Every structure is written in C-alpha cells, then in structure tokens.
C-alpha cells in the first residue's frame, strides 16, 4: 500500500520557519526520523519512507501555496494513487496553536492551498491533517501572521506538535483511525 503525503508551504528561504510552512516542517521532520534525503523533482521535492510495510511518498510542492493543486494532481497521477491515498498536511488559523486534526474531507475554510487543490481535483473529498497555528494577530494582519516566523514560545509548542503529527500520520496510513491530537 502506498500513500502520498503532501506538506503545504512556500518554497524559498524567506518562508523557512513561517507558520504557513508547517506542512513542509512536518514532512521534513518525518524524513529526518527515517534518514531520508529530499530530491528536486517536477513541481517540488520528493522523498520516500516506509512504515510497517506502507510506502510513504513525501512531496513538498514548489508551486507556492496558492497553486498546490498542480503538484498534488501531478503526483497522484505519477504514482497512480486514488485521492483516499493522499494526506495533505497544512496550517490552520482557526485551531489553537499545537492542536492537530485529521479529516477525510472538508471545505477549504479560506485556506488558499486547499482551495486550489479542490479546484484542480474537482472535489473536497481528500484527507488532510491540519496543524493549529492559532490566530493571535490584529484585525487585518492575517497575511503578516501566517507568513511570520514562530516566536520562541510558539516554536517549543510546534516542535512537540510535529512529533504528534508524525505519530498521527504513521497511525493514519496504517489503520486510518486517528482524527485528532494536541500538545498540552
């Protein structure tokens, strides 16, 4: 059994360690735990890891957040996978910092990466793992917040959340049962 894990984010050092790139960070951490090396490929960076006989194909799109659907569609076709063998990892402003949730489908909730994926795939019926980044920003400053870097306190919480996210991913691809988690 194969799964395509797509971490959403923006390419380029100016976006490293920003809240919007938590999808990249989670997959980077998963690759690191398996000592997997990233390679530059069409529409992003790719690596493979395995977990209990499951092959996990990790993709970090280079298409920028707002065009994530292009990379998702391409890699689903390349790997000959169904949308239910996809798991998109992304940030969520509406969830408290560090909270995690897997959903089998859902709306884009204003997230431009999810919006583009739904447009390209023609459906919202694909699994996603949302990582809460909180919403501690002044009105009208959402873009600055999501493209901003973690504070020292937030980074400590996010480091723990990445570990929980990896556990949830492994459990999900093995038995597709975990739906939420958090760091207390």
Secondary structure in CASP SS format (residue, H / E / C, confidence):
PFRMAT SS
TARGET T0000
AUTHOR 0000-0000-0000
METHOD secondary structure of the structure
MODEL  1
X C 1.00
X E 1.00
X E 1.00
X E 1.00
X E 1.00
X E 1.00
X E 1.00
X C 1.00
X C 1.00
X C 1.00
X C 1.00
X C 1.00
X H 1.00
X H 1.00
X H 1.00
X C 1.00
X C 1.00
X E 1.00
X H 1.00
X H 1.00
X H 1.00
X H 1.00
X H 1.00
X H 1.00
X H 1.00
X H 1.00
X H 1.00
X H 1.00
X H 1.00
X H 1.00
X H 1.00
X H 1.00
X H 1.00
X C 1.00
X C 1.00
X C 1.00
X C 1.00
X C 1.00
X E 1.00
X E 1.00
X E 1.00
X C 1.00
X C 1.00
X E 1.00
X E 1.00
X E 1.00
X E 1.00
X E 1.00
X E 1.00
X E 1.00
X E 1.00
X C 1.00
X C 1.00
X E 1.00
X E 1.00
X E 1.00
X E 1.00
X E 1.00
X E 1.00
X E 1.00
X E 1.00
X C 1.00
X C 1.00
X C 1.00
X H 1.00
X H 1.00
X H 1.00
X H 1.00
X H 1.00
X H 1.00
X H 1.00
X H 1.00
X H 1.00
X H 1.00
X H 1.00
X H 1.00
X H 1.00
X H 1.00
X C 1.00
X C 1.00
X C 1.00
X C 1.00
X H 1.00
X H 1.00
X H 1.00
X E 1.00
X E 1.00
X E 1.00
X E 1.00
X E 1.00
X E 1.00
X E 1.00
X C 1.00
X C 1.00
X C 1.00
X C 1.00
X C 1.00
X C 1.00
X C 1.00
X E 1.00
X E 1.00
X E 1.00
X E 1.00
X C 1.00
X C 1.00
X C 1.00
X C 1.00
X C 1.00
X C 1.00
X C 1.00
X C 1.00
X H 1.00
X H 1.00
X H 1.00
X H 1.00
X H 1.00
X H 1.00
X H 1.00
X H 1.00
X H 1.00
X H 1.00
X C 1.00
X C 1.00
X C 1.00
X C 1.00
X C 1.00
X E 1.00
X E 1.00
X E 1.00
X E 1.00
X E 1.00
X E 1.00
X C 1.00
X C 1.00
X C 1.00
X C 1.00
X C 1.00
X C 1.00
X C 1.00
X C 1.00
X C 1.00
X H 1.00
X H 1.00
X H 1.00
X H 1.00
X H 1.00
X C 1.00
X C 1.00
X E 1.00
X C 1.00
X C 1.00
X H 1.00
X H 1.00
X H 1.00
X H 1.00
X H 1.00
X H 1.00
X H 1.00
X H 1.00
X H 1.00
X H 1.00
X H 1.00
X H 1.00
X H 1.00
X H 1.00
X H 1.00
X H 1.00
X H 1.00
X H 1.00
X H 1.00
X H 1.00
X H 1.00
X H 1.00
X H 1.00
X H 1.00
X C 1.00
X C 1.00
X C 1.00
X C 1.00
X E 1.00
X E 1.00
X C 1.00
X C 1.00
X C 1.00
END
